[in-house]
Amino acid sequence: MAPELPQPKPGRSAAQQFVADHLGHLAAGPLEGSATISGGQSNADAALAAFDVSRYASTRNEVWPANRQGASRLSPYIRHGLLQLSQVWHAVEGGPQRDVAKFRDELMWQEFARHWYGRRGRTTKLRSRTKLDASVDPDAVWDRSMACIELGVDGLMNEGWVINQQRMWLASHWAVRQPLPWQIGEDVFFRHLLDGSRAANRLGWQWTAGVSSSKPYGFSRWQVNKRAPGLCEQCVHRDDCPIEDWPDDTAPRRRVIDPGLDDETEPEDWAGPRRRVVTGPPDFVWLTAESLGTSDPALVGRPDLPSIFVFDEPLLAHLQLSAKRLIFLVETLAELANDRDLTVMLGDPVDVLSGSHVATTYAPVPGFRAISRQIQPVEMHPWPWLCAPSARSIASFSAWRRTAKPSPSRDAVADERD
């Protein structure tokens, strides 16, 4: 029988202790939370309220010093459903046109990644020409004596968050300059990033490595001088920079398209129901790590029911996520427990939930589909897509972007009853 865990208590220290007591065997690294980002709906709402989209277009890629950065830092909350893409889309209305357009373009990239991963699932890992050796030591790849590398690795390891420009630097240094299989580096990011998702994370690594683009992204001193002016002068390698020149493998090449990206896969096969599907009365709401916000459709639709969250012990034992990620989740659950009757379990979700009558929100990831096929929820709520899923090609973001239209928010969803 899977153990029921104590109700998480609010606060960083309480969350760290909770992970140490109950999840420490599943976590990697120090049992400490992010140095700069905390979980919880109130923190998500505060971050969105404080975000000023002005100058976003010109500052989103600035790296150093920190006061030059214009990135929103909303991605961890978007990743776990504390903020929905449609909510964030509408929150910047009225801002400078150029900045709003650029910010929304980034939201569309996130949405595209979800469509891409929802349709292709685990096949997006692709086969590697070399044997994947998960024992590769990131410290042996990312030379932390380089100021630009140290800045990014420090953010990854201590904050669980780095801006996109630094992610491209680290990924390019790994997959283009070394070169090592991008899949291993993507796993490192996934373990540490609070916003780590196989969708955006994996798509970003493929783009940087040149898998899903016509050429890999080249990282050199030129980018550091542009995005972090003055940083090179503080580096021990300032007079003998290992990345002074462009990496060799950055020439344009013929792009090889995965034929599956052009398959006309109907949304019904991967995107979940368009309306709430009810086959019986539920007893409680099953929450997943994809959707932990108070706006979760199943939570909103069933305010009278208790809820349950299951830490997937077999999966977490395999992933060995950074403790920062687990602490972020515990902080979020502790806040939810203040307003809802919440039970937290540790075990295999199929074992915990089989035979129960659950309401839940669809999640466009392979793990959710596999579990839901076995436990058969009696009430399935639609995933809150920003753009209605379709069968159009996902071989190109720019082509998809031209035809994808954000859906208006809906206050109510009709039922489909058997």
C-alpha positions, 0 to 999 in steps of 0.5 A: 500500500502506497504511503500517505504523506503528511500534509505539506506545511507552508514555507521554504524550510518546511518544504526542504524538510518535507523533501528530506524526510519523505523524498530524499531518496528520490532527489539529486544534489543538496536538499535546498530550494532555488535561490531565487524562485519559490513555488506556490500560486501566490508567488506565481500571481505576484510574478505575473503582476510584477512583470513589465513587458516594456523593453522586453524585445530589446532586453530578453536576451541580455545576460549580465549584469543582472539588472540588464536582464528583461526575461520574465522568469514566469516559465516555472509557473507556466510549466506547472500550470500555475499560470496558463499561457492564455492568462499570460497572453492577455496579461500583457495587453496594452503594452508597447506593441513591439514588446508585446509581439515579441513576448507573445511570440515566445508564448507561441513557441511554448505552445508549439513545443507542447503540440510537437511533444503531444504529437510525437511523444517519446520519439522526440528523443531520437536515436543517437549515432553514438552510445548514450552514456548518462555518466557524462560529467557536466563539470567535465564538459562545461569548463567553469573557469570560463566566466560565461560558462560559470554564470550559466552553470551556477544559475542552473545548479543553484537557481534552477533557472537561466535565461534562454540565451544562456541555455543556448550557450551551454547547449551549444558548448555541449553539443556543437563544440565538444560534441556530445549527444544532445540527449544527455545534455537535455537530461541535465537541463531537465533534472535541474530546471524548475521549468524543465519539460520534455517539450520546450527543453527537448525542442530547444536542444534540438534547435541548438544542436542543428537537429531541427534547423538548417545549422547548429547554433554557434557559441563564441566570445562575440555573443558574450561581449554582446549580451554580457559586456564586461564579463570577459574582462573578469575571466581568467581566459580573457587573453586566451579565450577557448571560444574566441572563434566560431566552432567549426561545425556551424555551416548551413546544411541540408535539413533532414525532416522527421517525416512524422512531423508532417503526418496529419495526426488528428488531434483526437489522437493526442490533444485530449478531449475538446469538452469535458467528458463524464462517464460517472460521478467522481469522488476526488480530483487527481492533480498532476505536475503539469497542472497544479494551479488554482485554475486547473480545470478539474479543480475549478469544475469540482470545487466540492471534491477533495484532491490528491497528488501522487509523487510517482516514486518509480518515475522519480527514482529513474529521473533523479531530479534536483531537489530544487524541483521537488521543493518547488512542487512541495511549496506549491502543494502546501499552498494548495492544501490551505484552500483544498482538502488535499492528500499527498501520496508516494508510490505508483500512481496506477496502484494508488488510483486504480479502482477509484473514481477520479476527475482530472485535467488532461495533460498532453504528455505520454506519461499521463496518457499511459496512466489514464488509460489504466485508471480510466478517470470518470471525468476528463477535463480539456487541457487549456490549449492556447491554440486549438490543436489541429492536424497541420504540419509541425515541421516548422515553427515559423510555418505553424506560427503563421496559421496558429491562432490563439483561442479566446478564453472560455468561462465554461466547457460543455459536457460530453456524457456517455 
